């Protein structure tokens, strides 16, 4: 099983001043890393690194993320993401371009999305992809 890890999960593990090691999302991410099941997208890497104000923290997180090569995103993936956006929008569900790109890649390659973002539950009502939603503590 390959898993796309959403930005919110990475942030809980890497961007907090004191990562909460016993938080379910961090434990799940750790397990997936150990099992070499994590799939990284360049857009997720960008979101994780964006907004970090301290250069030392930026460099520390960038170094950790370099262990995960970017999965190649294709024209078909972007086209599927646009179709998913249009389908959800037609059904009154809105989301970000990044969220729909994750849904498209999960759909196209049979990956699971690991997230704590409940918006994905709304997307799932209209789209076909695997979802592992972690409840926030």
N, C-alpha and C positions, 0 to 999 in steps of 0.2 A: 504494500500500500504506500503510495507517495502522497505527501500532504503539503498543500500550499498553506503556509502559516501567515495569517493576516497581521498587519502592522500592530494592532492593539496587543497581540500576544507577545510579539518581540519587544514592544515598549515596556510591558510589565516585567520582562526578564532583564532587559538591558539598560533602560533609560531611568529607572527609579534610582534614587540615591541609595536606598536600601532594598535590593530586590527581595521580594517575599518568596523565599525558597519553598515554602510549604503551600503556596497558592496553587490550586489545581492547574491553572494555565501554564505556570512555570514548570511544574512537574511533568505535564504532558509534553511540553516543548523539549525538555531535557531528555525524556524517553525517546522521542522522535529523532533527536539529534544522535543519540547513542545508537539507534537502529538504522541510521543513515537514510531516513525516509523524508527528510525536509526538502522541499523544492523552493528555491528562491527566485523571485522575479525582480528585475531591475527597478521597477516602479515601487515595489515594497521596500527595497534597499533605500531608494531615494526618500520615501516617506519616513523611514526610521531615522535617517540621518538629518533630515530637514528640521530646522528650528533648534538644533543643539547650540547653545550659546557659548559653551566653554570648549576651546580647541582641544584640550586634553581629553575630555569626555568624547568628543567627536572622533578623535584618533583611536581611542580605546575601542569604541563600538565599531568603527570602520574596520579595524584590524580583526575583530572577532567575526564580523560578517564576511570577510574575504575567504573564510573557510567554505562558503557556500557559493558556488558559481551560479551565475544567472542562467535560468532556463530560457532557451530561445523562444521568443514570441514571434508568431508568423502573421502574415496578412490575414489568413483565415481566422486566427484568434481575434484580431481586431474587428473583423467583419461580424463574427459571432457575437462579440461584446456589443456591437451596435444593434444587432438584431435583438439581443436580450434587453438592452435599454429600451428599445422601441416597444417591445412586447410588454414589459413591465409598466412603462409609461402609459400605454393604452389601457392598462388595468388599474391605473391610479397609484402605482408604486414607483417611487423615485429613489435613485441611488447615484453614487458617484461613478465616473468613468472607470476608476480603479476597481471598484467593487464589481462592476459588470465584466471587467477584464478577468478578474479572478474567477467569476462564475463561468465564463467562456472557456478558460483554460482547464478548469476542473471538469467541465463537460466534455471538451474535446479530447482530453487525455485520461479521463477517468481517475482524476485526483480527488482527494477530499480537501475541503477548506476547513481549517481550524481557526476559529474566531470566537470572540466574546461579543461581537457586534450583532445585536438582535435584528438588524435590518435584513440580514441574510435569511431569516425565517420568512420574511415577506417575499423575497426574491424566489425562494424555494417553492412557494405556492404556484408559481408560473413557469419556473425553469427546472430543467433536469440536471442536477449536480449533487454530489455527496457533501454533506455538511456535518461537522462535529462542533456543536455550539457549547462553549464552556460558560457556565454561570459565574458571574462575578461575585466575590465575597463581600 
